[in-house]
């Protein structure tokens, strides 16, 4: 049994782009989701950065 009709989705997309970050003592993981080249598709990019002081201070902003 489904509560959704034929034309309904379980989740409405409110934002086309989203980002998330997980920071620990060892590293930081950044994820960015953006629209893909084709309609209705999305691309997710995930990057991991070391959290040592030397490496954090050496990073430049893109």
Contact map, one row per residue, 1 for C-alpha under 8 A:
11100000000000000000000000000000000000000000000000000000000000
11111000000000000000000000000000000000000000000000000000000000
11111000000000000000000000000000000000000000000000000000000000
01111111110000000000000000000000000000000000000000000000000000
01111111000000000000000000000000000000000000000000000000000000
00011111000000000000000000000000000000000000000000000000000000
00011111100000000000000000000000000000000000000000000000000000
00011111110000000000000000000000000000000000000000000000000000
00010011111100000000000000000000000000000000000000000000000000
00010001111100000000000000000000000000000000000000000000000000
00000000111110000000000000000000000000000000000000000000000000
00000000111111000000000000000000000000000000000000000000000000
00000000001111110000000000000000000000000000000000000000000000
00000000000111110000000000000000000000000000000000000000000000
00000000000011111100000000000000000000000000000000000000000000
00000000000011111100000000000000011000000000000000000000000000
00000000000000111110000000000001111000000000000000000000000000
00000000000000111111000000000001110000000000000000000000000000
00000000000000001111100000000111100000000000000000000000000000
00000000000000000111110000000111000000000000000000000000000000
00000000000000000011111000011110000000000000000000000000000000
00000000000000000001111100011100000000000000000000000000000000
00000000000000000000111110111000000000000000000000000000000000
00000000000000000000011111110000000000000000000000100000000000
00000000000000000000001111100000000000000000000000100000000000
00000000000000000000000111110000000000000000000001110000000000
00000000000000000000001111111000000000000000000111110000000000
00000000000000000000111101111100000000000000000111100000000000
00000000000000000000111000111110000000000000011110000000000000
00000000000000000011110000011111000000000000011100000000000000
00000000000000000011100000001111100000000001111000000000000000
00000000000000001111000000000111110000000001110000000000000000
00000000000000001110000000000011111000000111100000000000000000
00000000000000011100000000000001111100000111000000000000000000
00000000000000011000000000000000111110111110000000000000000000
00000000000000000000000000000000011111111110000000000000000000
00000000000000000000000000000000001111101000000000000000000000
00000000000000000000000000000000000111111000000000000000000000
00000000000000000000000000000000001111111000000000000000000000
00000000000000000000000000000000001101111100000000000000000000
00000000000000000000000000000000001111111110000000000000000000
00000000000000000000000000000000111100011111000000000000000000
00000000000000000000000000000000111100001111100000000000000000
00000000000000000000000000000011110000000111110000000000000000
00000000000000000000000000000011100000000011111000000000000000
00000000000000000000000000001111000000000001111100000000000000
00000000000000000000000000001110000000000000111110000000000000
00000000000000000000000000111100000000000000011111000000000000
00000000000000000000000000111000000000000000001111100001000000
00000000000000000000000001110000000000000000000111110011000000
00000000000000000000000111110000000000000000000011111011000000
00000000000000000000000001100000000000000000000001111111000000
00000000000000000000000000000000000000000000000000111111100000
00000000000000000000000000000000000000000000000000011111110000
00000000000000000000000000000000000000000000000001111111111000
00000000000000000000000000000000000000000000000011111111111000
00000000000000000000000000000000000000000000000000001111111000
00000000000000000000000000000000000000000000000000000111111100
00000000000000000000000000000000000000000000000000000011111110
00000000000000000000000000000000000000000000000000000000011111
00000000000000000000000000000000000000000000000000000000001111
00000000000000000000000000000000000000000000000000000000000111
